[in-house]
Amino acid sequence: MTDSDDALLPLEAVRPAEKAKTLGAPVAAADLPVARVVVDNPLPHLDRPFDYLVPERMDAEARPGVRVRVRFAGKLVDGFLLERVAGSDHGGRLAALERVVSPEPVLTPEIAGLTRAVADRYAGTMADVLRLAVPPRHARAESDKSAPAQTEPGGTAPGGTEQGGGEQGGGEQGGGEQGGGERGGAVADEGRPGRTGEGAGAWEAYPMGPSFLEALRDGRHPRAVWSALPGNTGWAVPVAEAVRATLEGGRAAVVVVPDGKDVVMVDEALTGALGEGRHVAITADLGPAERYRRWLRALRGQVRAVVGTRAAMFAPVEKLGLVVIWDDGDDLHAERLSPYPHAREVLALRAHRAGAGMLIGGYSRTAEATQLLASGWAGPIVADRATVRAVAPRVKPAGEDGELAKDQAARAARLPSVAWRALRLGLEDGPVLVQVPRRGYLPSLACRTCRAPARCAHPPTRATLTEQLLCHGPLALRGGHAAPYCRWCGRIAGDWRCPSCGDGRIRASVVGARRTAEELGRAFPSVPVKTSGRDGVLATVGEGRALVVATPGAEPVAAGGYTAAVLLDGWAMLGRADLRAGEEAVRRWMNAAALLRPSAELVVLADAAMPAVQALLRWDPITHAERELADRRELGFPPAVRMATLTGSPSAVREMLGEVRLPSQAQVLGPVPVETRRSDGEQERAMIRVPRSVGPELALALKGATGVRAARKAQDVVRVSVDPLDLI
């Protein structure tokens, strides 16, 4: 270890072999006797490599990238060996490596450099990012090396399995800021003319599609934001063709999608484009052994294409040529563990460092993707308007309080007559889709008389001040004949009475997917009703008549496409107190609308004057995203600026604000109270805003302040999040 610290053990000196044969002293390796190790320690003030002595007996196994065990602060801890050097700058003694856990070099130089850059970008530690990047070891899977290396399409061999070869980039290419540095924004970069789109297939529908594939085959690094055409599962086939073109160019590809059903779609498309056994799909439900086995196949160069959810953004492929992210606005791409990186930002950083291409695809477009286009870092891939109009659904808006249904069945289903007619006509030819923005039965209740929100009046289970501290969680219903219960503490509130007017009767303020399915079942008694949501996600439905009620993101794919769709409760999406409410509504609506047959009828229950509804009506997410970015620039919100939040107890947040050395351009907003459960205690949040160019300085300052608090063992934790999704 390179730094003397009171908490660390005394260190042994590095000595030549002839002087190290005193009692108990290890004999150092003759060549490169010092190992630089990143230790699995979350403390920010210790986020740096430490030097250790390589004993002679470990000389052959102690290679860069292997897992090791070292003694740190009096304990045996895990770590990764980054490199071996001839000497150490530390003048004291060096402790020796305790053992090499496995001779498998699981941390490639490219991934090591990427994790360091991600930690710096998000004010975190490299150890935390490594936990996300390298899965836990499974010895049996690691010992199985019988799988043969695959041959890529086009006859090229995948290359050797030497890890992290210099062609992957590493830290030398610099530039973590997406908008700066090298500009590769043209879809076919460097202005090179392509051939006539050989093997373009699905990309022929986009004027710039064939040149994008040509650039990938030529080994160049095109970066593009792709506005996909609506049409059932059509997006997975173009992704597979882009991956095939990359492999034909002698490089590897990584595809990141939001959830497991998207992984299945891309997995099937890749199998059709590449053949069996030429790629791996990595998801969380595989189990630790199988997941690690597939990850090792990519590490060893046995496959050159990887598809998976957000953990796949760190897939250790060799000679990376393309990274793909589908539907980058989905919040499933945001990591829930510290330092909370977003898959889009990590992949963009990885593409920049490795000199690889990037494809950001979706039916809608985020403000962040629009920012990449505006900066020149990426170029657009868009179909012409005639093609869009030919495949887009026919959208009809219906105001919530406008044209109500005139018959009993429609009133029972709370549908305007235009929506009811669309469902009735659609059911004549096949399945129809109903999207409901809230899961559950009745997830939100209110007083029937005064409409005040119904909240729990019980004290929390572990409360000490039972008379003063009440839960105040929202009440909900699980079924039509159930008693109200608290969504926070779970207690039954059968004797609830409104504290404002004293009435004990309740009404639904928000209707969930299960209650909607129940109502539609009564309105269409002869039609089977299927639900897809948190309790169970359907992957597909057949071509027969069916009412499919789904929450956003859980819509199953219908064979041949849905014949009609209704998007309920548009106010619930557009009325959220969220910076991304309009953008998220457009994304969810377009993802559902894309599952319809061409020119099928789509009814959205929202005001037609809203910009988000207009974007859906015209199928024009680009204009909406550009307007959204312009508004963010005017208001000073990401991605136009960099913003970080500090969340914790009021005293801890204010203390950290007083200690952190912020850049001169920084603006501090708050702190303000944050709504939390009473059992969690009072919480406050402060926001710090800086220009994009000052983002690295802000992250460094916040990490330094967090390190100071950790070093003095401050009791209250302050959560630091850079560019979080839930700003407002």
C-alpha positions in Angstrom: 0.0 0.0 0.0 1.4 3.3 -1.0 0.0 5.6 1.7 0.8 5.6 5.4 -2.4 5.8 7.3 -3.0 5.3 11.0 -5.7 2.8 10.2 -3.4 0.6 8.1 -1.1 -2.1 9.3 2.7 -1.7 9.3 4.0 -2.5 5.8 6.8 -4.8 4.8 9.6 -3.4 2.7 10.4 -4.4 -0.9 13.8 -6.1 -0.8 16.0 -8.0 -3.2 15.7 -11.7 -2.9 19.2 -12.1 -1.3 18.2 -9.7 1.5 14.7 -11.0 2.1 15.5 -14.3 3.5 15.2 -13.2 7.1 12.7 -15.0 9.3 9.1 -14.7 7.9 10.0 -12.2 5.1 8.6 -13.1 1.7 10.9 -13.4 -1.3 9.9 -10.8 -3.9 9.4 -11.7 -7.6 12.5 -11.1 -9.6 10.7 -9.2 -12.4 8.2 -6.4 -11.7 7.9 -7.2 -8.0 5.3 -4.5 -7.2 1.6 -5.0 -7.8 -0.8 -2.1 -7.9 -4.1 -3.2 -6.5 -7.6 -1.5 -6.3 -9.0 -2.7 -3.0 -12.7 -3.4 -2.4 -13.2 -0.5 0.0 -16.1 2.0 -0.4 -14.4 4.9 1.5 -13.9 7.8 -0.9 -10.7 9.1 0.8 -9.1 5.7 0.1 -10.2 5.5 -3.6 -6.8 4.9 -5.2 -4.5 2.0 -6.0 -2.2 0.6 -3.4 1.2 -1.0 -3.9 1.8 -4.5 -2.7 4.7 -6.9 -2.9 4.4 -9.8 -5.3 5.9 -12.9 -3.6 8.1 -15.1 -5.8 5.7 -18.1 -5.4 2.8 -16.0 -6.9 4.9 -14.6 -9.8 3.2 -16.6 -12.5 -0.4 -16.2 -11.3 -0.3 -12.5 -10.3 -1.1 -11.1 -13.7 -3.0 -7.8 -14.4 -6.7 -8.3 -14.1 -6.8 -11.2 -11.6 -8.7 -11.2 -8.3 -6.4 -11.1 -5.3 -6.7 -11.1 -1.5 -4.7 -8.5 0.4 -4.4 -7.3 4.0 -5.9 -3.8 4.3 -6.6 -2.0 7.6 -6.0 -5.1 9.5 -8.5 -7.2 7.5 -8.3 -9.6 4.5 -10.2 -8.0 1.7 -10.7 -8.6 -2.0 -9.2 -6.6 -4.8 -8.1 -6.5 -8.4 -4.5 -6.4 -9.6 -4.3 -3.5 -12.1 -0.7 -3.7 -13.1 2.8 -4.8 -12.1 5.7 -2.3 -12.0 9.4 -2.4 -11.2 9.2 -0.2 -8.1 7.1 1.8 -5.8 7.1 5.6 -5.0 6.4 4.7 -1.4 9.4 4.9 0.8 8.1 2.6 3.6 7.4 -1.1 3.7 5.0 -2.9 1.4 2.7 -5.7 2.5 2.7 -8.8 0.3 -0.2 -10.2 -1.6 -1.9 -12.8 0.5 -3.1 -14.9 -2.4 -4.3 -14.9 -6.0 -8.0 -15.9 -5.8 -8.1 -17.0 -9.4 -5.6 -16.9 -12.3 -8.5 -15.7 -14.7 -7.8 -12.0 -15.7 -11.4 -10.8 -15.3 -10.6 -7.1 -15.3 -9.4 -6.0 -18.7 -7.4 -2.7 -19.1 -10.3 -1.2 -21.0 -12.9 -1.9 -18.3 -10.5 -0.8 -15.6 -10.1 2.5 -17.3 -13.8 2.8 -17.9 -14.7 2.1 -14.3 -12.3 4.8 -13.2 -13.8 7.3 -15.6 -17.4 6.4 -14.5 -16.4 6.8 -10.9 -15.0 10.2 -11.6 -18.0 11.2 -13.7 -20.5 10.4 -10.9 -18.5 11.4 -7.8 -18.2 7.8 -6.7 -15.5 5.2 -6.0 -13.9 2.8 -8.4 -14.6 -0.1 -6.0 -18.4 0.7 -6.2 -18.3 0.7 -10.0 -16.3 -2.5 -10.2 -19.0 -4.3 -8.2 -21.4 -3.3 -11.1 -18.9 -4.2 -13.8 -17.5 -7.6 -12.7 -19.9 -10.2 -11.6 -19.1 -12.4 -8.5 -16.9 -15.4 -9.2 -18.3 -18.8 -9.7 -15.5 -21.4 -9.5 -17.2 -24.2 -11.5 -18.1 -21.8 -14.3 -14.6 -20.4 -14.4 -13.0 -23.8 -14.6 -15.1 -24.8 -17.7 -12.9 -23.7 -20.6 -14.1 -26.3 -23.1 -16.3 -24.0 -25.2 -14.6 -23.4 -28.6 -13.9 -19.9 -30.0 -16.6 -19.0 -32.5 -16.1 -17.9 -36.1 -17.7 -14.6 -37.0 -20.0 -14.0 -40.0 -18.0 -13.5 -43.0 -15.3 -16.0 -42.0 -13.1 -13.8 -39.8 -11.8 -15.4 -36.6 -12.6 -13.5 -33.4 -9.0 -12.9 -32.6 -7.0 -14.0 -29.6 -8.2 -14.0 -26.0 -5.4 -11.8 -24.7 -7.3 -9.4 -22.5 -7.6 -5.7 -23.0 -5.4 -5.3 -26.1 -4.2 -1.8 -26.8 -6.6 -1.3 -29.6 -9.4 -0.9 -27.1 -8.4 2.5 -26.0 -8.2 2.8 -22.3 -7.5 6.2 -20.8 -5.2 7.6 -23.4 -8.0 8.9 -25.6 -9.3 11.0 -22.8 -12.4 13.2 -22.9 -15.2 12.0 -20.7 -17.4 15.0 -21.8 -19.7 13.7 -24.6 -20.1 17.0 -26.3 -16.4 17.8 -26.6 -13.3 16.2 -28.0 -13.4 14.3 -31.2 -16.4 15.0 -33.4 -17.8 11.9 -35.1 -21.3 13.1 -35.5 -21.8 12.2 -39.2 -23.6 8.9 -39.5 -21.0 7.8 -42.1 -18.0 9.7 -40.5 -15.1 11.3 -42.3 -17.3 11.8 -45.3 -16.4 8.5 -46.9 -18.8 7.4 -49.6 -20.4 4.1 -48.9 -21.5 1.3 -51.3 -25.1 1.0 -52.2 -26.2 -0.4 -48.9 -25.2 -4.1 -49.4 -27.1 -6.1 -46.8 -28.9 -3.1 -45.4 -32.2 -4.9 -45.1 -34.4 -3.1 -42.6 -32.1 0.0 -42.7 -33.3 0.7 -46.3 -36.3 2.5 -44.9 -33.9 5.2 -43.5 -32.0 7.4 -46.0 -28.8 7.3 -43.8 -29.2 3.7 -42.7 -27.1 2.0 -45.4 -24.2 4.4 -44.9 -24.3 3.7 -41.2 -23.9 0.0 -41.8 -21.2 0.6 -44.3 -19.2 2.7 -41.8 -19.4 -0.2 -39.3 -18.2 -2.7 -41.9 -15.3 -0.5 -42.7 -14.2 -0.4 -39.1 -15.1 3.3 -38.6 -17.0 4.7 -35.6 -20.3 6.2 -36.7 -22.4 7.6 -33.8 -26.1 8.1 -34.4 -29.5 8.8 -32.8 -32.1 6.6 -34.4 -35.8 7.4 -34.5 -37.3 4.0 -35.2 -40.4 3.5 -37.3 -43.4 2.1 -35.4 -44.3 -1.5 -36.1 -44.5 -4.3 -33.6 -41.0 -5.8 -33.1 -39.4 -4.1 -36.1 -36.6 -2.4 -34.0 -34.8 -5.6 -33.0 -34.1 -6.6 -36.6 -32.2 -3.4 -37.5 -30.2 -3.7 -34.3 -29.2 -7.2 -35.2 -28.1 -6.1 -38.7 -26.0 -3.3 -37.2 -24.3 -5.9 -34.9 -23.7 -8.2 -37.9 -22.1 -5.4 -39.8 -19.8 -4.6 -36.9 -18.7 -8.2 -36.6 -18.1 -8.4 -40.3 -15.7 -5.5 -39.8 -13.7 -7.5 -37.3 -14.9 -5.8 -34.1 -17.3 -6.6 -31.3 -20.7 -5.2 -30.2 -22.6 -4.6 -27.0 -26.4 -4.1 -27.0 -28.2 -2.8 -23.8 -32.0 -2.9 -23.5 -34.3 -2.0 -20.7 -35.8 -5.3 -19.6 -35.8 -9.1 -20.1 -38.5 -9.2 -22.7 -36.5 -6.8 -24.9 -33.5 -9.1 -24.4 -35.5 -12.0 -25.7 -36.5 -10.0 -28.8 -32.9 -9.0 -29.6 -31.6 -12.4 -28.8 -33.9 -14.0 -31.3 -33.1 -11.4 -33.9 -29.3 -11.9 -33.4 -29.7 -15.7 -33.7 -31.4 -15.1 -37.0 -28.7 -12.7 -38.2 -25.6 -14.4 -36.8 -26.6 -18.0 -36.3 -26.5 -20.1 -33.2 -23.8 -19.7 -30.6 -22.3 -16.4 -31.9 -23.6 -14.2 -29.1 -24.6 -14.3 -25.5 -27.6 -12.8 -23.7 -27.0 -11.8 -20.1 -29.9 -11.1 -17.7 -30.3 -11.1 -14.0 -32.7 -14.1 -14.0 -30.1 -16.5 -15.3 -28.7 -17.3 -11.9 -25.1 -16.5 -10.8 -23.4 -19.6 -12.4 -25.0 -19.3 -15.9 -24.6 -15.5 -15.9 -20.9 -15.7 -15.0 -20.4 -18.5 -17.6 -21.8 -16.3 -20.4 -19.9 -13.3 -19.2 -16.7 -15.4 -19.3 -17.4 -16.4 -22.9 -17.3 -12.7 -23.9 -14.2 -12.1 -21.8 -12.4 -15.0 -23.4 -13.3 -13.9 -26.9 -15.5 -17.0 -27.6 -18.3 -14.6 -28.7 -18.1 -11.1 -30.0 -21.6 -9.8 -29.4 -23.4 -9.3 -26.0 -27.0 -8.3 -25.4 -28.4 -7.7 -21.9 -29.9 -5.2 -19.5 -27.9 -2.4 -17.9 -25.3 -4.6 -16.4 -24.2 -5.5 -19.9 -22.8 -2.0 -20.5 -19.6 -3.3 -18.9 -19.4 -6.5 -21.0 -15.7 -7.3 -21.4 -15.6 -7.8 -25.2 -12.4 -7.4 -27.1 -11.9 -4.7 -29.9 -15.2 -3.0 -29.3 -16.7 -1.5 -32.4 -20.3 -0.7 -31.5 -22.5 0.0 -28.5 -26.2 0.1 -28.8 -28.8 1.3 -26.3 -32.5 1.0 -27.0 -35.1 3.3 -25.4 -32.6 5.3 -23.4 -35.4 7.3 -21.7 -36.5 4.2 -19.7 -35.7 4.6 -16.0 -34.5 0.9 -15.9 -31.3 2.2 -17.5 -30.5 4.1 -14.4 -28.5 2.1 -11.9 -30.0 1.9 -8.4 -26.7 1.3 -6.7 -23.9 3.9 -5.9 -22.7 5.9 -7.8 -26.0 5.6 -9.8 -24.6 5.7 -13.3 -26.9 5.8 -16.4 -26.3 3.2 -19.1 -26.5 5.8 -21.9 -23.8 8.0 -20.3 -21.6 4.9 -19.6 -21.9 3.6 -23.1 -21.2 7.1 -24.6 -18.2 7.4 -22.4 -17.0 3.9 -23.4 -17.6 4.5 -27.1 -15.6 7.8 -26.9 -12.7 6.1 -25.0 -12.5 3.0 -27.2 -13.0 4.7 -30.5 -16.2 2.8 -31.2 -19.5 3.6 -32.8 -22.7 4.2 -30.9 -26.4 3.8 -31.7 -29.1 5.4 -29.5 -32.4 4.0 -30.6 -36.1 4.5 -29.7 -39.5 5.4 -31.0 -39.3 8.7 -29.1 -36.2 10.9 -28.3 -34.8 12.1 -25.1 -33.4 15.6 -24.4 -30.1 14.0 -23.7 -29.9 12.3 -27.1 -31.0 15.6 -28.6 -28.1 17.3 -26.8 -25.7 14.8 -28.4 -27.0 15.7 -31.8 -26.8 19.5 -31.1 -23.2 19.2 -30.0 -22.2 17.3 -33.2 -21.2 14.2 -31.3 -23.8 12.1 -33.1 -25.9 12.3 -36.3 -29.6 11.5 -36.9 -31.1 8.5 -38.6 -34.7 9.3 -39.4 -37.1 8.0 -42.0 -38.8 10.4 -44.4 -42.3 11.7 -43.5 -44.1 9.7 -46.2 -42.7 6.4 -44.8 -43.7 7.5 -41.2 -47.2 8.4 -42.3 -47.7 5.0 -44.0 -47.0 3.0 -40.8 -48.0 5.3 -38.0 -51.3 4.7 -36.2 -54.3 7.0 -36.6 -54.4 9.0 -33.3 -57.6 10.5 -31.9 -57.5 12.6 -28.7 -60.4 12.5 -26.3 -60.6 15.0 -23.3 -61.2 13.4 -19.9 -64.4 15.4 -19.2 -65.6 15.8 -22.8 -67.5 13.2 -24.8 -68.7 10.7 -22.2 -70.1 7.4 -23.1 -73.9 7.4 -23.6 -74.7 3.8 -22.8 -74.5 1.8 -19.6 -71.6 -0.4 -20.6 -69.4 2.5 -21.6 -70.2 4.4 -18.3 -69.2 1.3 -16.3 -65.8 1.3 -18.1 -65.3 5.1 -17.6 -64.6 5.5 -21.4 -65.6 8.2 -23.8 -67.7 6.9 -26.6 -64.8 7.4 -29.2 -62.6 5.1 -27.1 -65.4 2.6 -26.6 -66.1 2.4 -30.3 -62.4 2.0 -31.1 -62.2 -1.0 -28.8 -65.5 -2.5 -30.1 -64.4 -2.2 -33.7 -60.9 -3.4 -33.0 -62.1 -6.6 -31.3 -63.8 -7.7 -34.5 -60.3 -8.4 -36.1 -58.0 -9.3 -33.2 -56.6 -8.1 -29.8 -56.8 -4.6 -28.5 -54.6 -2.8 -26.0 -55.5 -0.6 -23.1 -52.7 1.1 -21.3 -53.3 2.2 -17.7 -50.6 4.3 -16.1 -51.1 3.0 -12.5 -50.8 -0.6 -11.3 -52.9 -2.3 -8.7 -56.6 -2.0 -8.0 -57.3 1.4 -6.5 -53.9 2.8 -5.6 -55.1 6.1 -4.4 -58.2 7.0 -2.3 -59.9 10.2 -1.2 -62.8 11.3 1.0 -66.1 11.1 -0.9 -67.3 14.3 0.5 -64.4 16.8 0.5 -62.0 14.9 -1.8 -59.2 15.2 0.6 -56.5 12.4 0.2 -57.1 9.4 2.4 -54.0 8.9 4.6 -53.1 6.4 7.4 -53.8 7.6 10.9 -51.8 4.8 12.7 -48.4 5.3 14.4 -45.5 3.6 12.7 -44.7 0.1 14.0 -41.4 1.2 15.6 -42.3 4.7 16.6 -41.4 5.8 20.1 -43.7 8.9 20.1 -46.8 7.1 19.3 -49.1 10.0 20.1 -47.1 12.5 18.1 -45.8 10.6 15.1 -48.3 9.2 12.6 -47.7 7.2 9.5 -49.7 9.4 7.0 -49.1 6.9 4.2 -51.6 6.9 1.3 -54.5 4.4 1.6 -55.4 2.0 -1.2 -57.6 -0.9 -2.0 -56.5 -4.4 -3.1 -59.9 -5.5 -4.3 -63.6 -4.6 -4.6 -64.5 -6.2 -1.3 -61.4 -5.5 0.7 -60.8 -2.9 3.4 -58.5 0.1 2.8 -54.9 -0.5 3.8 -51.8 1.8 4.1 -49.3 1.5 1.2 -46.5 2.5 3.6 -47.0 0.5 6.9 -49.5 -2.1 5.5 -52.0 -1.7 8.3 -55.7 -2.1 7.7 -57.7 1.2 8.0 -61.2 -0.1 8.2 -62.3 2.5 10.7 -60.8 5.5 8.8 -62.6 8.8 9.0 -61.7 12.0 7.1 -59.9 14.4 9.5 -61.3 17.4 7.6 -65.0 16.6 7.4 -65.5 13.5 9.5 -67.0 11.4 6.6 -66.0 7.7 6.7 -66.8 7.0 3.0 -64.1 6.9 0.3 -63.8 7.2 -3.4 -61.2 6.3 -6.0 -58.9 9.2 -7.0 -56.8 7.0 -9.2 -57.9 3.7 -10.9 -55.3 0.9 -11.3 -54.9 -1.7 -14.0 -56.7 -4.5 -12.2 -59.8 -2.4 -11.5 -59.7 -1.3 -15.2 -59.6 -4.9 -16.3 -62.6 -5.7 -14.0 -64.6 -2.8 -15.5 -63.7 -3.7 -19.1 -64.6 -7.3 -18.4 -68.2 -6.2 -17.5 -68.4 -3.9 -20.5 -67.3 -6.7 -22.9 -68.5 -9.9 -21.2 -67.8 -12.2 -24.1 -64.2 -11.2 -24.6 -61.2 -12.6 -22.6 -59.4 -10.0 -20.6 -55.6 -10.3 -20.0 -53.5 -8.2 -17.7 -49.8 -7.5 -17.8 -48.0 -5.6 -15.1 -45.9 -5.9 -11.9 -47.7 -9.0 -10.7 -47.0 -10.8 -14.0 -45.7 -9.6 -17.4 -46.9 -11.2 -20.5 -44.4 -11.4 -23.3 -46.8 -12.1 -26.2 -50.5 -12.6 -27.0 -52.1 -14.4 -29.8 -54.0 -13.1 -32.8 -57.4 -13.9 -31.3 -59.9 -11.5 -29.8 -58.7 -10.3 -26.4 -58.6 -7.2 -24.2 -55.1 -6.6 -23.0 -54.8 -4.3 -20.0 -51.2 -3.3 -19.3 -49.2 -0.8 -17.4 -46.5 1.2 -19.3 -43.5 -0.9 -20.2 -45.4 -4.2 -19.7 -47.3 -4.3 -22.9 -47.0 -7.7 -24.5 -46.3 -8.1 -28.2 -49.3 -9.2 -30.2 -48.9 -11.6 -33.1 -49.5 -9.4 -36.2 -50.0 -6.3 -34.1 -52.9 -4.9 -32.1 -56.0 -3.8 -34.0 -56.7 -0.8 -31.8 -55.5 0.8 -28.5 -56.7 3.2 -25.9 -54.3 5.1 -23.6 -56.2 5.9 -20.4 -55.7 8.6 -17.8 -53.4 10.9 -19.7 -53.6 13.4 -16.9 -51.9 11.0 -14.6 -48.8 11.1 -16.8 -48.8 14.7 -17.9 -49.8 16.0 -14.4 -46.9 14.5 -12.5 -44.6 16.9 -10.6 -41.6 15.7 -12.7 -39.2 17.5 -15.0 -39.5 14.7 -17.5 -43.3 14.3 -17.3 -44.0 15.4 -20.9 -41.0 13.5 -22.3 -41.9 10.4 -20.4 -45.6 10.5 -21.5 -44.5 10.7 -25.2 -42.1 7.8 -24.7 -44.7 5.6 -23.0 -47.4 6.4 -25.5 -45.2 5.9 -28.5 -43.9 2.6 -27.2 -47.4 1.3 -26.9 -48.6 2.8 -30.2 -45.7 1.1 -32.0 -47.2 -2.3 -31.2 -50.3 -1.5 -33.4 -50.8 -2.6 -37.0 -50.1 0.1 -39.6 -52.9 2.8 -39.6 -54.7 1.2 -36.7 -56.8 3.4 -34.5 -55.3 4.8 -31.3 -57.3 6.9 -28.8 -55.5 8.9 -26.1 -57.5 10.3 -23.2 -55.8 13.7 -22.9 -56.2 17.3 -24.0 -55.2 17.7 -27.7 -53.6 21.1 -27.0 -50.8 19.6 -24.9 -47.4 19.5 -26.7 -47.0 15.8 -25.7 -50.3 14.9 -27.3 -49.5 16.9 -30.4 -46.2 15.0 -30.8 -48.2 11.7 -30.7 -50.8 13.0 -33.1 -48.2 14.0 -35.7 -45.8 11.2 -34.7 -43.1 13.8 -34.3 -41.0 13.1 -31.2 -38.1 15.1 -32.7 -39.8 18.5 -32.5 -41.0 17.7 -29.0 -37.5 16.7 -27.9 -35.9 19.8 -29.4 -38.5 22.0 -27.6 -37.9 20.1 -24.4 -34.1 20.7 -24.7 -34.7 24.4 -25.4 -36.9 24.7 -22.3 -34.2 23.0 -20.2 -31.6 25.4 -21.5 -33.7 28.3 -20.6 -34.5 27.0 -17.1 -31.0 25.7 -16.4 -31.8 21.9 -16.1 -29.9 18.9 -17.4 -28.7 18.0 -20.0 -28.1 21.7 -20.7 -26.2 21.9 -17.4 -24.7 19.4 -14.9 -26.6 19.1 -11.7 -26.0 17.2 -8.5 -28.2 16.5 -5.5 -27.3 16.1 -1.8 -29.9 14.2 0.1 -29.8 13.4 3.8 -30.7 14.7 7.3 -31.0 18.5 7.4 -28.0 18.9 9.6 -25.8 16.6 7.5 -26.8 18.3 4.2 -26.1 21.8 5.6 -22.9 20.7 7.1 -21.6 19.2 3.8 -22.7 22.4 1.9 -20.6 24.4 4.3 -17.5 22.2 3.8 -17.5 21.5 0.1 -15.3 23.7 -2.1 -17.6 24.2 -5.0 -16.4 25.7 -8.4 -16.9 29.5 -8.7 -19.7 29.0 -11.3 -21.8 26.7 -9.0 -25.3 27.7 -7.9 -26.8 26.1 -4.8 -30.6 25.6 -4.8 -32.1 24.8 -1.4 -31.9 22.7 0.7 -35.6 22.0 0.9 -37.6 19.2 2.6 -38.1 16.0 0.8 -41.3 13.9 1.1 -40.4 10.6 2.8 -42.0 8.1 5.1 -42.2 9.3 8.6 -40.3 6.3 9.8 -37.3 7.4 7.6 -37.0 10.7 9.5 -36.8 14.2 8.2 -34.9 14.5 5.0 -33.7 17.5 3.0 -32.2 17.9 -0.5 -30.0 20.5 -2.0 -29.3 20.9 -5.7 -26.0 22.2 -7.1 -25.9 23.5 -10.7 -22.9 24.1 -12.9 -22.2 24.6 -16.6 -21.5 21.3 -18.5 -17.8 22.2 -18.9 -17.4 22.4 -15.1 -19.0 19.0 -14.4 -15.7 17.2 -13.7 -14.8 19.9 -11.2 -18.1 19.6 -9.4 -17.8 15.8 -9.2 -14.3 16.1 -7.8 -15.4 18.6 -5.2 -18.3 16.5 -4.0 -16.2 13.4 -3.8 -13.6 15.3 -1.7 -16.3 16.5 0.7 -17.7 13.0 1.0 -14.2 11.7 1.7 -13.7 14.2 4.5 -17.0 13.1 6.1 -16.0 9.4 5.7 -12.6 10.0 7.2 -14.0 11.6 10.3 -16.7 8.9 10.5 -19.7 11.2 10.3 -22.8 9.4 11.5 -25.4 10.8 9.0 -24.9 9.7 5.4 -25.4 12.2 2.6 -26.4 10.7 -0.7 -24.7 12.3 -3.7 -26.2 11.8 -7.1 -25.0 13.5 -10.3 -27.6 14.2 -13.0 -30.4 12.1 -11.3 -33.6 11.3 -13.2 -35.8 12.5 -10.3 -34.7 16.1 -10.0 -38.2 17.4 -9.5 
